[in-house]
Amino acid sequence: MPTKHCRSLPSTVLLLLSMAAPAIAAGPIRALLITGGCCHDYDFQAKALQDAPLSKGRILWTVVNEGGTGTRGQIRLYDRAAWGDGYDVVVHNECFADTDDEAYIRRIVQVHHDGVPAVVIHCAMHSYRAAKVDDWREFLGVTSRRHEAQGKYAVRRIEPAHPIVAKLPGTWTAPPDELYVIEKLWPEAKALAVSRRDASSPEHPVFWINSYGKARVFGTTLGHSKETFSDPVFLETVLRGLYWACGRIEEIEEIVEIDGAPGAAAAAADWASSVRLPEGEKSVALFNGKDLTGWEGQTTRYWSVDGGAIRGANDERVPASTYLFTQKSYRDFRLLLEVRQTRSARHSTMHSAVAVLGEKMTDAGDAFGFRGPLLMFCNDWGIWDAHRRNRICPAGHNGTWTPPGVERTGDWNQIEVLVRGDRIRMVSNGKLVFDFTDAAGMLRNAPIALQLHGNDAPQEYRFRGLVLVEDPTDKLATLAQ
């Protein structure tokens, strides 16, 4: 970004660049995020965009938050005719419904008509709603003046081959959000995905693309709630739209996770092996980091070793939960492992688990099924007693359960399981997840197994570490004091 341009920005601009991953070969995308106005937590939303996997180290963000918190306001940046100079894309996330200054609005859209790509999010569609001129609405590609009540709306792709929504799950339901009523889809716009209030109501675009002058525009009416901006499907779709608007969508498929770099897996395994164990305990490695020696399961279909970690994944339907079992059985033990769930628009968020103290069984024709306690993690935590009592911890809880601070979504989670007698404890990332004592006779000596849940959608998990102590002392080793 040109130095002279940085000097002219208002003091509220924050220049943020994460160095968590290498930049793409063409250099980072220079993105201007414009926020402000009523009704939303713009600081939270800006941080969510900056922290998303497709953003870190690949998008150089400049954030402008001005205009106050009401429905009428103006952003000083727009006072200059060439306000978009130096940026590859502008993300409009402002919310000023009652601003109606025609000259001001036309200065905004002229930059895009001249060729600066754009992403427009949620209340941008209701910004400048009071204006009599249609310049802003033509730029957006849609006209909207109201929305339905907040709710969970199912999203249906109508252009499944388009790269922005190609990996959007076919049965994705958005987090609680507002469904904007679209009065008009402008001639140069094309809807990619739609939603509706109920079966008898018309469908409205929720993701679309538009051509405005020389610029590409991607838009979404979703984005009201913190839940939406915490959803990896939403974030990936928005950022895919940003890459598309810049003409760089193909680069997404070339992004390689740095976790696969030489030496990364070995360093990661050190967490489990470097945990300070209580005096007298000696650990053994259940996984050699190279192959599945000592394990058994559907190893030609679902389970493999990748980058020094065990990978459990499916692209086609898994009829029933399938498991990778240790060949040896265990009763009282301490288990240390790390697990990471792949979170993307393509992947299901279904939980995984360590299966313990039960028995192997045939399930839906799969000889590697399991009956007994599942110590669940990622998007749902607790204990599910498979094919027996269902959820037993927390007892009687309906829906998913994630205690505060236990999960690093989309990242490696450091887990300790301690089993002594009928008592099972789990710690994740230093936080106690549960401390559960079962009825006598319910737990048995059994192999330990990793779960890949029955699912119609793709899913992917990685496991590493997998260090075990038999007959441990009655003390958690990783619980933060």
C-alpha positions in Angstrom: 0.0 0.0 0.0 1.4 3.4 -0.9 2.8 5.3 2.0 1.1 8.5 1.0 -2.3 6.7 1.1 -1.6 5.4 4.6 -0.9 8.9 5.9 -4.2 10.2 4.6 -6.3 7.6 6.4 -8.2 8.6 9.6 -6.8 7.8 13.0 -9.4 5.1 13.5 -7.7 2.9 10.9 -6.1 -0.3 12.2 -3.5 -2.0 10.0 -3.4 -5.7 10.9 -1.4 -8.5 9.3 -1.2 -11.9 10.8 2.1 -13.8 10.2 0.7 -17.2 11.1 1.0 -18.6 7.6 3.0 -17.8 4.5 1.6 -15.4 1.9 0.4 -16.7 -1.4 2.8 -16.5 -4.3 1.2 -13.4 -5.9 1.6 -11.5 -2.6 -1.1 -10.7 0.0 -4.4 -9.2 -1.0 -4.7 -5.6 0.2 -8.2 -5.4 1.6 -10.0 -2.4 3.0 -12.8 -3.3 5.5 -15.2 -0.4 6.1 -17.5 -0.8 9.1 -19.6 1.4 11.4 -23.2 2.3 12.1 -25.9 0.6 14.1 -26.8 -2.8 15.3 -23.7 -5.0 15.2 -20.4 -5.8 17.0 -18.0 -4.5 14.3 -14.9 -5.1 16.3 -15.8 -8.8 16.7 -16.7 -9.2 13.1 -13.5 -7.5 11.9 -11.4 -9.8 14.1 -13.3 -12.9 12.9 -12.5 -12.1 9.2 -8.8 -11.4 10.1 -8.4 -14.6 12.1 -10.1 -16.9 9.5 -7.7 -19.5 8.0 -8.0 -18.2 4.4 -7.1 -14.7 5.7 -4.1 -15.2 8.0 -0.9 -14.1 6.3 -2.7 -13.9 2.9 -4.8 -10.8 3.3 -3.4 -7.4 4.5 -6.3 -5.8 6.2 -6.9 -2.1 6.7 -10.0 -1.5 8.9 -12.0 1.7 9.1 -14.7 2.0 11.8 -16.3 5.4 11.7 -19.7 7.2 11.6 -20.9 6.4 15.1 -23.4 3.8 16.1 -26.6 5.2 14.7 -28.4 4.9 11.4 -27.2 8.2 9.9 -23.5 8.8 9.5 -20.7 9.4 7.1 -17.1 8.1 6.8 -14.5 10.7 6.1 -12.5 8.3 3.8 -15.3 8.7 1.2 -14.7 12.5 1.0 -11.9 11.8 -1.4 -12.7 11.0 -5.0 -9.9 8.4 -5.2 -10.6 6.9 -1.8 -10.0 3.3 -3.0 -6.5 3.8 -4.3 -4.0 1.2 -3.1 -6.5 -1.6 -2.4 -7.2 -4.8 -4.2 -10.7 -5.1 -2.8 -13.1 -3.2 -0.5 -15.3 -5.0 2.0 -18.4 -3.0 2.8 -19.9 -3.9 6.2 -21.3 -0.5 7.2 -24.9 0.1 8.4 -26.3 3.6 7.7 -29.9 3.2 6.6 -30.8 6.9 6.9 -27.9 8.5 5.1 -29.3 9.9 1.9 -26.6 12.3 0.6 -26.7 11.6 -3.2 -23.2 13.1 -4.0 -21.7 11.1 -1.1 -23.2 7.9 -2.3 -22.1 8.4 -5.8 -18.5 9.1 -4.7 -18.6 5.7 -3.0 -19.8 3.7 -6.0 -17.8 5.5 -8.6 -14.6 3.9 -7.2 -16.1 0.5 -7.8 -17.5 1.4 -11.2 -14.0 2.3 -12.2 -12.7 -1.2 -11.3 -12.1 -1.7 -7.5 -13.7 -5.1 -6.6 -16.0 -5.4 -3.6 -17.6 -7.7 -1.0 -20.8 -6.5 0.6 -22.0 -8.0 3.8 -25.4 -8.0 5.6 -26.4 -4.4 6.6 -24.6 -2.9 3.6 -27.8 -4.0 1.8 -29.8 -1.7 4.0 -27.3 1.2 4.0 -28.4 4.3 2.2 -31.9 2.9 2.1 -33.4 6.3 2.5 -31.7 7.6 -0.7 -34.0 8.2 -3.7 -31.2 7.3 -6.2 -30.5 3.7 -7.1 -26.7 4.0 -7.5 -25.9 2.0 -4.3 -28.5 -0.7 -5.0 -27.3 -1.2 -8.5 -23.8 -1.6 -7.2 -24.9 -4.1 -4.6 -26.8 -6.1 -7.2 -29.9 -6.4 -5.0 -32.6 -4.1 -3.5 -33.7 -4.9 0.0 -35.6 -2.7 2.5 -36.6 -5.1 5.3 -35.9 -8.5 6.8 -37.6 -11.5 8.4 -37.3 -12.3 12.1 -34.0 -13.7 13.3 -33.9 -17.5 13.0 -32.0 -20.5 11.6 -32.6 -20.5 7.9 -31.6 -23.4 5.6 -29.5 -22.4 2.7 -29.8 -24.0 -0.8 -27.2 -23.7 -3.5 -28.7 -22.9 -7.0 -25.3 -22.6 -8.7 -23.4 -25.5 -7.0 -20.6 -25.5 -9.6 -19.6 -21.8 -8.9 -16.3 -21.8 -7.0 -17.6 -19.5 -4.2 -20.2 -22.0 -3.1 -18.8 -25.2 -4.6 -17.8 -26.4 -1.1 -20.8 -25.1 0.7 -22.5 -28.1 2.4 -25.6 -29.2 0.5 -27.7 -29.2 3.7 -26.2 -26.2 5.5 -28.3 -24.3 8.0 -27.0 -20.9 8.9 -26.6 -19.9 12.5 -29.3 -17.6 13.9 -29.5 -14.6 11.5 -31.8 -12.3 9.7 -33.2 -13.3 6.3 -33.3 -10.2 4.1 -36.3 -9.8 1.8 -34.9 -9.2 -1.7 -37.2 -7.0 -3.7 -35.1 -7.0 -6.8 -32.1 -8.9 -8.2 -30.5 -6.4 -10.6 -29.9 -7.5 -14.3 -26.1 -8.0 -13.9 -26.4 -10.0 -10.7 -26.7 -13.8 -10.3 -27.9 -15.6 -7.2 -25.6 -18.5 -6.0 -27.6 -19.6 -3.0 -31.0 -18.9 -1.6 -33.1 -19.3 1.6 -36.7 -18.7 2.7 -38.8 -18.3 5.8 -40.9 -21.4 5.4 -42.1 -23.8 2.7 -44.8 -21.5 1.5 -42.6 -18.4 1.3 -40.6 -17.2 -1.7 -36.8 -17.8 -1.8 -34.4 -14.9 -1.4 -30.7 -14.7 -2.5 -28.3 -15.0 0.5 -25.1 -15.3 -1.6 -24.8 -13.7 -5.1 -22.3 -12.1 -7.5 -22.7 -8.9 -9.5 -20.9 -7.0 -12.3 -20.8 -3.3 -11.7 -18.9 -1.2 -14.3 -15.4 -2.8 -14.4 -15.7 -4.4 -10.9 -16.7 -7.8 -9.6 -18.9 -7.7 -6.5 -19.7 -10.6 -4.2 -22.6 -10.2 -1.7 -24.3 -11.9 1.3 -27.2 -10.8 3.4 -26.0 -13.0 6.2 -23.8 -11.6 9.0 -26.0 -10.2 11.7 -25.0 -12.3 14.7 -21.7 -13.2 16.5 -22.7 -16.8 15.8 -22.7 -16.3 12.1 -19.2 -14.6 12.2 -18.0 -17.5 14.4 -19.2 -20.1 11.8 -16.4 -21.5 9.6 -18.8 -22.2 6.7 -19.9 -18.6 6.6 -16.3 -17.2 7.0 -14.9 -19.4 4.3 -17.7 -18.6 1.9 -17.2 -14.9 2.4 -13.5 -15.1 1.9 -13.9 -17.3 -1.2 -16.1 -14.5 -2.5 -13.3 -12.0 -1.7 -10.8 -14.1 -3.6 -13.2 -14.4 -6.5 -13.8 -10.7 -6.6 -10.1 -10.2 -6.9 -9.8 -12.8 -9.7 -7.7 -15.0 -7.4 -10.1 -17.8 -6.5 -7.8 -20.5 -7.9 -5.2 -19.6 -5.2 -7.4 -21.1 -2.5 -6.8 -24.6 -3.8 -3.1 -24.0 -3.7 -2.9 -23.0 -0.1 -1.0 -25.7 1.9 -1.3 -26.0 5.6 2.0 -25.3 7.3 1.4 -28.2 9.7 2.7 -30.5 7.1 6.1 -28.9 7.0 9.1 -31.2 7.7 9.6 -31.5 11.4 6.2 -30.1 12.4 4.7 -33.4 13.3 7.7 -34.5 15.4 7.6 -31.2 17.2 3.9 -31.6 17.8 4.2 -35.1 19.2 6.5 -33.6 21.8 3.6 -32.1 23.6 2.3 -35.5 24.7 5.7 -36.9 25.4 6.9 -33.8 27.2 4.0 -33.6 29.7 5.5 -33.9 33.2 4.0 -37.1 34.6 3.5 -37.8 38.3 6.5 -39.5 39.9 6.9 -43.2 39.1 4.8 -43.2 35.9 6.3 -44.4 32.6 4.6 -43.8 29.2 4.5 -45.7 26.0 3.6 -44.5 22.5 0.5 -46.0 20.9 1.4 -44.4 17.5 4.8 -44.5 15.9 4.2 -41.5 13.7 4.9 -43.4 10.5 2.2 -46.1 10.0 -0.7 -47.9 11.7 1.3 -50.6 13.3 -0.6 -51.7 16.4 -3.9 -50.4 15.1 -6.8 -52.0 13.2 -9.8 -50.6 11.3 -10.9 -49.6 7.8 -7.4 -48.6 6.9 -7.9 -48.7 3.2 -11.0 -46.6 3.3 -11.1 -44.1 6.2 -7.8 -44.2 8.1 -4.3 -43.3 7.1 -1.1 -41.5 8.3 -0.4 -38.1 6.9 2.3 -35.7 8.0 3.1 -37.7 11.2 -0.6 -37.7 12.3 -3.3 -40.3 12.1 -6.0 -39.0 9.6 -9.6 -40.1 9.7 -11.6 -38.8 6.8 -14.4 -39.5 4.4 -15.7 -38.0 1.2 -18.6 -40.4 0.7 -21.3 -41.4 3.1 -20.2 -43.3 6.3 -23.3 -45.5 7.1 -22.4 -45.9 10.8 -19.6 -44.7 13.0 -16.4 -46.5 12.3 -13.3 -46.8 14.6 -9.6 -47.3 14.5 -8.8 -49.7 17.4 -5.6 -50.4 19.3 -4.8 -54.1 19.1 -4.1 -54.2 22.8 -6.8 -53.7 25.5 -6.5 -51.3 28.5 -8.4 -50.7 31.7 -6.9 -48.1 34.0 -4.8 -45.6 32.0 -3.7 -42.0 31.3 -3.9 -41.0 27.6 -2.4 -37.9 26.2 -3.2 -36.9 22.6 -3.9 -33.9 20.3 -6.8 -33.7 17.9 -7.8 -31.3 15.2 -11.0 -31.1 13.3 -10.9 -29.7 9.8 -13.4 -26.8 9.6 -14.4 -25.5 6.2 -17.4 -24.9 4.0 -17.0 -28.4 2.7 -16.7 -30.3 5.9 -19.2 -31.4 8.5 -18.8 -30.2 12.1 -19.8 -33.5 13.6 -17.8 -34.4 16.7 -15.3 -37.2 17.1 -14.3 -39.2 20.2 -12.0 -41.6 21.9 -13.8 -44.8 22.5 -12.9 -46.6 25.7 -13.9 -49.3 28.2 -16.5 -50.9 25.9 -16.5 -53.5 23.2 -16.0 -53.9 19.5 -19.1 -54.8 17.5 -20.4 -55.1 13.9 -22.5 -52.0 13.0 -24.3 -51.6 9.7 -22.0 -54.3 8.2 -18.8 -52.7 9.5 -16.8 -55.0 11.8 -15.1 -52.0 13.4 -18.1 -50.6 15.2 -18.2 -49.9 19.0 -20.5 -50.2 22.0 -19.7 -48.3 25.1 -18.4 -44.9 26.3 -17.4 -42.3 23.7 -15.3 -39.4 25.2 -16.4 -36.7 22.7 -14.6 -33.7 21.5 -14.8 -30.9 18.8 -18.2 -29.2 18.5 -19.7 -31.5 21.2 -18.1 -32.7 24.4 -19.0 -35.1 27.2 -19.7 -38.8 27.3 -22.0 -40.7 24.9 -22.6 -44.4 25.8 -23.0 -45.7 22.3 -25.7 -48.4 21.7 -26.5 -48.4 25.4 -27.6 -45.4 27.4 -26.8 -42.5 25.0 -25.6 -39.3 26.7 -24.5 -40.0 30.3 -22.4 -36.8 30.8 -23.7 -34.3 31.3 -26.7 -36.5 32.1 -30.0 -35.4 30.5 -28.4 -32.7 28.3 -30.0 -32.2 24.9 -28.0 -30.8 22.0 -24.3 -30.2 21.7 -22.3 -29.2 24.8 -19.0 -27.2 24.8 -17.8 -25.9 28.2 -16.1 -22.5 28.0 -12.4 -22.6 27.1 -12.0 -26.2 26.3 -12.0 -26.1 22.4 -9.7 -24.4 20.0 -11.9 -24.5 16.9 -10.1 -25.7 13.8 -6.8 -26.0 15.7 -5.0 -28.6 17.7 -6.6 -29.5 21.1 -4.4 -30.9 23.8 -6.3 -33.7 25.6 -5.7 -35.8 28.7 -7.9 -38.7 29.7 -7.5 -40.3 33.1 -9.3 -43.5 33.9 -9.1 -45.2 37.4 -11.7 -47.7 38.4 -15.2 -46.4 37.5 -14.0 -42.7 37.3 -13.3 -41.0 34.0 -11.8 -37.5 33.7 -11.0 -35.4 30.7 -8.9 -32.2 30.4 -8.7 -30.2 27.2 -6.2 -27.3 26.8 -5.7 -27.2 30.5 -9.5 -27.0 31.3 -11.5 -29.7 33.1 -14.1 -31.0 30.6 -15.8 -33.5 33.0 -15.2 -35.7 36.0 -17.6 -38.7 35.8 -18.0 -41.8 37.9 -20.0 -44.6 36.3 -22.0 -47.3 38.0 -20.1 -50.5 39.0 -19.8 -53.1 36.3 -20.4 -50.8 33.3 -16.7 -50.3 32.3 -14.5 -53.1 31.1 -10.9 -53.9 29.8 -11.0 -52.9 26.1 -9.1 -51.6 23.1 -8.9 -47.8 22.8 -10.4 -46.4 19.5 -10.6 -43.2 17.5 -14.0 -42.4 16.0 -15.1 -41.3 12.6 -18.8 -40.6 13.0 -21.4 -41.9 10.7 -22.2 -39.1 8.3 -23.5 -38.2 4.8 -21.1 -35.2 4.6 -17.3 -35.1 4.3 -15.4 -34.9 7.6 -11.7 -35.0 8.5 -9.8 -35.4 11.8 -6.2 -35.6 12.7 -4.7 -37.2 15.8 -1.2 -37.1 17.1 0.8 -37.8 20.3 -1.2 -40.7 21.6 1.0 -41.4 24.6 -0.3 -43.8 27.3 0.5 -44.7 30.9 -1.0 -47.8 32.4 -2.1 -47.9 36.1 -1.6 -44.2 36.6 -1.7 -42.3 39.9 -4.9 -40.4 40.8 -3.7 -37.0 39.6 -4.4 -35.0 36.4 -1.1 -34.0 34.8 -2.3 -31.2 32.5 -5.0 -29.4 34.5 -4.1 -25.7 34.8 -3.8 -24.5 38.3 
